[in-house]
Amino acid sequence: MVVMAELASMKCEACRAESPRATAEEINSYIAEIPGWKTVEHEGVLHLERRYKVKDFATALELTNKIGTLAEQEGHHPAITLQWGLVDVAWWTHAIRGLHRNDFIMAAKTEELFKALKK
């Protein structure tokens, strides 16, 4: 079993349309390591989603910018919605129209950004 710290230390791999989606067993294993995240289906495509509550708009913007920088570094980009005190993040792999290990890696890395922000 992979733990969150291990997921957060991994790098995303390039995905193509033929890359395998995460299996139900993998999804259950990975999601157990990233509390607060849930799988949600949108138009037949499984996404990994989480809402972060922060103290104000400036902190929400800071978190959004940190996630954006991380996404550029890893070459894997989420949907992010920014509101006063809230940041909603959704990871999924566009090329395979579903979830890949990369999405769980990025969720774990996003968790680390959030935890560091609160210090």
N, C-alpha and C positions, 0 to 999 in steps of 0.2 A: 504494500500500500504506500502511495506517495503522500507525504504530509505537506502542509501549506508552505513551510520553509523551503522544501525541495521544489515545489511548483514555482515559487517566487524566484528561485535561483536559476531556473531553466530559461532558455532562449526560444523564441518562436522559430518555427521552421516554415519555409515557403510552402504555401498550399496551392494546389491546382484543382481543377474540377474533378480529377480522378483520385484525389487524396481521400482517405477514409474518414468518415464521420466517427465521432466518439460513440462507442457502444453504450447501451443502457447500463451495463456493469461499470464501465469507465466513468460515465456521468455520475452514477451513484457514489462511486468511490471518491472522485474529485470533489463533488459538491459537499461531501461530508467534511472536507478540509477547509472550506471557505465559508464559514458561517455568515448568514445574512444574505447570501446569494440564492437565487431561485431560477429555475428554468421556466420560461414562458414561451408559448407558441404564438407567432404572429404570421398569419397567412401561410400556414403550413411549414414555417421555418422556426426551429427551436433557437431561442436566445437565452443568454445568461444575464440576469438583471439584478441590480441592487440600487437602493436609494440610500444616500448618505445625508445625514442631518448634521449641519454645522451651525455655528453661532450667528453668522451674518452673511451678507452678500459678498463682502471682500474675501472671506474665508472660502466660500463656495467657488468664487472665481479663481482663487489660488489653487484649490484642489483641481478644478477643471483644467487649468493651465499645466499643472504637473502631470495629469493624465494625458493631456495632449502631447507633451514632450516625450513621455514614455511611449506613447503610440508611434510617434515618429521614429524613435530609436529602434523599436522592435518591428516596424513596418506592418503593424496590425492596428486597425483603427476602429474605435467603438462609436456608438451613437451616445452623445452626451446631451442632457438637458439641464440647463443651469437656471435656478430660481433663487430668490432670497432664501438663504438658509438650507437649500436643498440642491443636491447634484444626483441626477439619475444617470446610471451608466448601463449600457447594454453591449455585451460582446457576442459576436457570432462570426462565423467565417463565410463571407459572401460567396467565395468560389465553390463551396460545397453545399451552400444553402442549409447550414446547420452548425452543429457544434463540433469542434476539433479540440485536441489537447491545448492548442494555442490559446483558446478562449479561457480555459481554466488557469493557464499560466498568467495571462494578463489580469484575470480577476484577482489572483493571489498577489500580483505586483501592485494592483490598485489598492488592495487592502493595506499593504505596507505603506503606501503613500498616505493613506488616510490616517493610519496609526501614527506616523511620523508628524503629521500635521497637527495632531491633537496635543503634542508634547509642549 
